[in-house]
Amino acid sequence: MPPPHYLVVFEAVARHLSLTRAARELGTTQPAVSHQIRQLERHLDAQLFYRAHRGVTLTDHGRRLYEAVQRGFGTILEALTEIRRPAAPGTLNVATDFGFAAFWLLPRLPAFRARYPDIDVRVITAQRAFDIATESIDIAIVFGRPPFPQAIAKPLCSEEVFAVCSPRLLAERPIRRLEDLRDCPLLQLGSEEETRWYTWSSWFRACGAPLVPRGPMLSFDNYILLIQAAIAGQGVALGWSLLVDELLRVGQLVRALEVSVSSERGYYVLLPEARRVSAAAFPFRQWLLQELEEGRC
């Protein structure tokens, strides 16, 4: 490699096609620029410019080197922009499902905003799968199992699922066995996909009891409404530990049985693999993982 400052001088001359204008931009003299270009040509043993009275033009070797230098400087500029960006205010688009947003993220979000007051957070919620490669999403917190196409994934919490209900319902209708549970009024997500979430039938099978629910079923397309119905005593719901732990702690819900089921699924933090995102996504992901490490997940 030639000395790096030779390439800086070469890029300026090739861009302006003028030794004088390049010297003015670089804060030096025309003879100094001319000398460094000659030194570069001597180093490469190749002519880079044709000299003329009113300026210079690139040779074939010069054009090839100019294209390479532009690409290299462009890559360096992108890296420098990424490094500088976290210090500046930004907007962060966070996508997740209704349940995670309401029961986990929103109660903890004030702590993140206090730490990063210059970051504007926009929470996008849906009960569907997100296409992180094409949608305007900087970071997504999704439920499922790897692989996640076109995404960089880090696990947040594994899945643990158990039956929950209001203390009043359990007092009125004691549940001691799985067989007792299948005759209770059951609450379920109407949009559940058995490949992604447990339904009552798949949960019973995972418990080793292939039972079919016999009680009346009340379905919702929103997990927040489902849990509100459980708190109101309208039935028994499947509770994901990450989402209902706080409700259990304050006594709004209780476990209907001590039986629980785990799987390879869980919540993951995703970043797009091939698309640039707000630099605010990186401290946000670090904050999420820190919440996990400190036992608040």
Secondary structure as UniProt FT lines:
FT   HELIX           4..16
FT   HELIX           19..26
FT   HELIX           30..44
FT   STRAND          49..52
FT   TURN            53..54
FT   STRAND          55..58
FT   HELIX           60..84
FT   HELIX           85..87
FT   STRAND          90..96
FT   HELIX           98..100
FT   HELIX           101..105
FT   HELIX           106..115
FT   TURN            117..118
FT   STRAND          119..125
FT   TURN            132..134
FT   STRAND          139..144
FT   TURN            149..150
FT   STRAND          151..165
FT   HELIX           167..172
FT   HELIX           178..181
FT   TURN            182..183
FT   STRAND          186..189
FT   TURN            190..191
FT   TURN            194..196
FT   HELIX           200..206
FT   TURN            207..208
FT   STRAND          217..220
FT   HELIX           223..231
FT   TURN            232..233
FT   STRAND          236..240
FT   HELIX           241..249
FT   TURN            250..251
FT   STRAND          254..272
FT   TURN            279..280
FT   HELIX           281..293
FT   TURN            294..295
//
